[in-house]
Amino acid sequence: MVNFRPMLRQSAHVWRANLRRMFAAGQFIAGEQCALFEREFAASQGARFAIGVGSGTAALELNLRATGIAAGREVIVPALTSPYTALAVMAAGGLPRFADVDADSLLLDANSVNARLTNRVAVILPVHLYGNICDLRALSELARRTGTVLVQDACQAHGARFRGRPLSEFSTCTGYSFYPTKNLGALGDGGAILTNRASVARTLGMLRDGGRRNDQISRVAGINSRLDEMQCCYLRAFLPHLAEWNASRARVAAIYDEALAGCDGIRPVTRGTDSVHHLYVARADRRNQLRDFLRRQGIASGVHYPVPLHLQPAFRNCGSRRGDLPVAEKACREIVSLPLWPHMPESMAHRVARTVRRFYE
């Protein structure tokens, strides 16, 4: 599904220099590399502040805690996303309440959100799934009108903007993951939060470090989740290439679009012009048989994600049952992710598409 070697080779002279500097300094947590990366990442995404944390899940949890969410308040989450989105809500003391997704884009559907808004709902948490951007204008207006808070999950949307505007302009906090397969990935877990508010950045800085302020006194009940120096050495080397790598992803996606056009049995998920093409996802008839066929030809594939959240055991007490969210339930039976990464040879994309067509034809 992913080959990291071309990206590592392209940036090797930079990450090696960063590592040498880190080892010379001898500080491996909360040092120079993290401070530099936070400034560089914030600037690249059009935000004032970035706070590095240990994972994308921690980024979402701390986003919610920084908004002051009270225990037991509800957070609206799309039913089609990684379970870590809802697990972060629970870790912050909230209760996930699942909404359906749009049938074409598979992104959080504003109408489904509106139907689930009650006085118990404190936060709307859209997920920019597969690198595709939710309708932030509609969701922001919905949050403003109902007095709820908008918090964004951009863990699959590094480098994305909404109609030319930074994502950080639409919510107080936006969370990112640096899991290795992301558009901007580390060589292990990592995450960050973007905000334009200095007071929120200070609060997040304390929350990620046990509620401390560079001392041994916990002023609030924080957690231990810091982005370590070694990962920042790689992230700082990768960041200048993010736009180029996103453009490479877009080219591969365009090849798939053209090569699969008119192929009965497979329909690419709708992507807007703001997409950063984290994954290439299509809805496929006989999805599991297609994946078996691809595997026999030596081609990997994935399913992001096979079971909607409201049908997973961890969330059985969140108020939704089978049949409540039909679009997400149907999509999870059909979606398939095809190989996609920066510098993926065009010939490889054509081969994958030919093999898909051969299965259906």
Number of C-alpha atoms within 10 A of each C-alpha: 13 14 14 14 9 13 16 15 10 12 17 15 11 15 21 14 12 20 18 12 15 19 12 9 11 10 15 16 13 15 17 16 25 25 15 13 23 22 15 17 24 20 13 17 19 18 20 18 24 27 25 30 30 21 23 27 27 30 30 33 24 29 29 29 21 19 17 11 20 13 12 15 17 25 27 25 26 32 30 28 25 17 18 15 24 29 20 22 28 18 16 22 18 24 26 30 26 27 25 24 26 17 16 14 18 24 26 31 20 22 15 17 23 15 9 15 21 11 11 13 22 26 25 26 25 26 26 26 26 26 26 28 27 24 17 20 12 13 22 19 12 20 20 12 9 15 13 19 22 26 24 28 24 26 30 28 28 27 22 23 20 20 14 8 12 15 25 24 16 18 17 21 29 27 31 27 31 26 19 15 19 20 28 26 22 22 15 13 18 27 26 29 31 30 26 19 13 11 11 18 21 14 19 25 22 21 26 23 21 19 21 19 15 11 8 9 10 15 12 13 12 19 16 13 19 23 25 20 23 22 23 27 25 24 23 23 22 22 21 14 15 18 17 13 20 23 16 20 22 21 18 24 23 14 16 22 16 11 18 20 14 11 14 12 17 21 19 20 18 16 19 16 11 17 24 27 28 26 27 24 25 21 20 23 17 13 18 15 12 18 22 14 16 18 12 10 11 10 17 16 18 16 18 17 20 17 20 26 28 28 17 10 8 12 19 12 12 15 12 17 11 10 11 14 21 14 18 27 22 15 22 19 19 20 23 27 21 23 20 25 26 22 18 17 12 13 11 14 21 17 14 23 21 14 17 22 18 11 14 14 9
